[in-house]
Amino acid sequence: MLKVIGLTILQCLMLASGQVFFKLAVGTIGRFQWAWRYIFGLLANGWLWASALSLIAATVLWGMILKHFAFSVAYPVTAFAYIFGMLAAIFIFHETVSLSRWIGVGLIIAGVFFIAK
């Protein structure tokens, strides 16, 4: 049980990282245009590559998790991505996260605990 939970939390961390990298990437991309210079700029965007690699790694790990563990245990654990998203919002994007959102995340995690038990 601990193995599937640990692997799924790692997968969630990679998934959340991919989304953080994507947000950083789109923040550096200018207005869309059909021009080679724009397309080459996208291809040179390190944040976009980091996002793609993180999301691909998360997908490969998720496939391995699904192959070897019960879906009814693994899938609810993906809710931990909410925690990583909230932490990224605070520490990377300097957003304010309200108490009600934290309570909501706490309720989700409590639900995961009961499902995984």
Buried (B, 14 or more C-beta within 10 A) or exposed (E): EEEBBEBBBBBBBBBBBBBBBBBBBEEEEEEEEEEEEBEEBEEEBEBBBBBBBBBEBBBEBBEEBEEEBEEEBBBBBBBBBBBBBBEBBEEEEEEEEEEEEEEEBEEBBEEBEEEBE
